[in-house]
Amino acid sequence: MLRLITKHKEYGEFKSPEFALRSSHFYAAVLSSPSEFAIGLTISRKTGKAHLRNLLKRRVKAWLRLQRDVLPSGFKLNLVARSGAGELTWQDLCQELTDLTGQLRARS
């Protein structure tokens, strides 16, 4: 089951993550979760102008919908976009997010 994190209280839990995953354009703080896969998106102004940040959010959510069945359960992620992530092509974005989930599966 896939769930988006929307509550401020849940984002506060990521102040002390169990471990972190990194790629060239993303940082993901990871916590264990009882049974579900939950993800929160943090995209700051450093990433780009508003239209790029919104495009990046829509693309990440679309990728999540496509990968819903293969995402490992039992984790909460806070995916933080770094500068330059807004300019990624769809293929590059998919590759980086697939690599991050591969790292996550290797850790479990």
N, C-alpha and C positions, 0 to 999 in steps of 0.2 A: 504494500500500500504506500502511496506517495502522498505527502502532505507538505504544503508550503508553510513556513513559519511566518507568522504575522504579528505576534504579540511581543511587545518590548521586553516583557519579563523573560521570555524564552531566549531572546538575543542576549540578555544579561548573563545567561548560563555559560556563554562562550568566552567569558573573561579568563577562565582557566580550562582550556581544552585538554583532552587526553592526549591528542597528538595533532599534527598539522600536515597538510599536503600542499605542495607548491608546484606551480608550473610557471612559465614565463609571463603569463598575463593574469594568473589567478592564485589566490591563497585560500585554503579551506581549513577552518578550524573544525575538528571532529570530536563528537561526544558519543558515547554509547546510548542506545535507546532500547526500551524493552522489546519492541517487535516491529516498529515501522521505520520507514526511511523518510526523514523530514529534512527539508532544505530551506535555508533562508538566503536571500540575496542582499548583498551590500554593495552598492555601486555609488561611489562618491563623485564629486565634481571633477576630481583629477582625471577621471576616465574620459571626460569629454563634455560637450554641450548637452543640453536636455534631450534633444532628438536622438543623439547617439546613446545616451544612457537608457532611454526608453526602448530603442531598437535592441540593445543588448539584453534587456530584461525579457522582451518578447522572444528573442532567439533562444535564450537559456531555457525559458519555460517550454518552448516548442521542442527543444532537444530532450527535455525531461519527459514530455509526453511520449516522444518516440522511444525512449529508453526505459519506460516505466517497468517493463517486465524483467529487465536484466539488472536493475539496480539492486545492490545488496541491502537487505533489511537489517535493522538493528543499529542504525546510525542516524545521528543528527549532524548536518553540515551547515556551516555558515560560509557561503561562497562569496569571497571578497574580490571584486574586480580591481586590477591594477591599471595604471595608466597605459593606454594603447589598446586595451581590450575592446573598446568601442569600434576600432578600425579593422578588427579581424573579419575575414570573409567567413561565410557560413561553414565552409569545409574546414578552415583552420580552427574555428570555434568548436566544431564537433570533435575534431581530433584532440584538442587540449582537454575538453571535458571527458572524453573517452579515456584519455591517459590518466586523468585524476581518478576516475572510478576504477580503473585498473589497479592503481596504487592502493585504493581503498580495499578492493577485493584481496589484494596480496597481504594486507595487514590483518584481515579477518581470519 
